[in-house]
Amino acid sequence: MKNIQDLYDFIDRAAKSYNYPANTAQSLKSAIKRFEPLLSADERGSVQKLKENMDSLALRLFNKDKDVNPSSLTTYKSRAMRVISDFEKYGGDPSKMAGWKVKPVTRVKNKKDERRDANVPIKNIEAPVGAGYNQVNVVLNGRKFICVVPSDMTQEEFKKLSAMLGF
């Protein structure tokens, strides 16, 4: 019969075989440890019982530990269920464990974040206003945007500037 210690051993083997990054393995162990003090002898001795009773375990954890908020509880529960699911798929058979390949997760920077980086305020700009230049002040989302343009700006240059600014 598979017990809770088998889950910990599985996490260690998965981390050593690079199926779980080290920090992921640690967070998965941490989730199991959060539930461990609440486990009955049946739940401690059987991964299947643990899985079946996960909803009631989560409720017990929420009622017992006042520092656990609902979003953290959801995270702990999903991590524990992920370990149990992976354990059921790959934990019992070494050949399945050897064939377990994790797709790397690539994160793409959000375009909103790129705009935020581009909108970092630049301080102490000395704009050559006057002497052939015009200053245009625009308020965007509560921020002041200052643009200094040549007085003799052509329509073509204005279109290029507008295109760069996304207007």
ChimeraX attribute file (.defattr): number of C-alpha atoms within 10 A of each C-alpha:
attribute: neighborCount
match mode: 1-to-1
recipient: residues
	/A:1	7
	/A:2	15
	/A:3	16
	/A:4	19
	/A:5	13
	/A:6	17
	/A:7	22
	/A:8	18
	/A:9	13
	/A:10	21
	/A:11	24
	/A:12	18
	/A:13	16
	/A:14	22
	/A:15	17
	/A:16	13
	/A:17	14
	/A:18	14
	/A:19	20
	/A:20	17
	/A:21	12
	/A:22	15
	/A:23	10
	/A:24	14
	/A:25	23
	/A:26	14
	/A:27	15
	/A:28	24
	/A:29	20
	/A:30	15
	/A:31	21
	/A:32	20
	/A:33	15
	/A:34	16
	/A:35	18
	/A:36	16
	/A:37	10
	/A:38	15
	/A:39	17
	/A:40	12
	/A:41	9
	/A:42	12
	/A:43	20
	/A:44	18
	/A:45	17
	/A:46	17
	/A:47	21
	/A:48	17
	/A:49	16
	/A:50	24
	/A:51	15
	/A:52	12
	/A:53	13
	/A:54	19
	/A:55	12
	/A:56	11
	/A:57	20
	/A:58	19
	/A:59	12
	/A:60	14
	/A:61	19
	/A:62	16
	/A:63	11
	/A:64	11
	/A:65	10
	/A:66	8
	/A:67	10
	/A:68	14
	/A:69	10
	/A:70	12
	/A:71	9
	/A:72	13
	/A:73	17
	/A:74	13
	/A:75	14
	/A:76	23
	/A:77	20
	/A:78	15
	/A:79	20
	/A:80	24
	/A:81	18
	/A:82	13
	/A:83	21
	/A:84	21
	/A:85	13
	/A:86	16
	/A:87	21
	/A:88	15
	/A:89	13
	/A:90	18
	/A:91	22
	/A:92	13
	/A:93	11
	/A:94	10
	/A:95	10
	/A:96	12
	/A:97	19
	/A:98	12
	/A:99	9
	/A:100	16
	/A:101	11
	/A:102	9
	/A:103	7
	/A:104	7
	/A:105	6
	/A:106	6
	/A:107	6
	/A:108	6
	/A:109	8
	/A:110	9
	/A:111	9
	/A:112	9
	/A:113	10
	/A:114	10
	/A:115	10
	/A:116	11
	/A:117	10
	/A:118	9
	/A:119	12
	/A:120	8
	/A:121	11
	/A:122	7
	/A:123	6
	/A:124	6
	/A:125	7
	/A:126	6
	/A:127	13
	/A:128	13
	/A:129	14
	/A:130	11
	/A:131	8
	/A:132	11
	/A:133	15
	/A:134	17
	/A:135	15
	/A:136	11
	/A:137	11
	/A:138	12
	/A:139	9
	/A:140	9
	/A:141	7
	/A:142	7
	/A:143	10
	/A:144	11
	/A:145	14
	/A:146	13
	/A:147	11
	/A:148	14
	/A:149	18
	/A:150	15
	/A:151	13
	/A:152	10
	/A:153	12
	/A:154	10
	/A:155	9
	/A:156	9
	/A:157	13
	/A:158	12
	/A:159	12
	/A:160	12
	/A:161	13
	/A:162	11
	/A:163	10
	/A:164	9
	/A:165	8
	/A:166	7
	/A:167	7
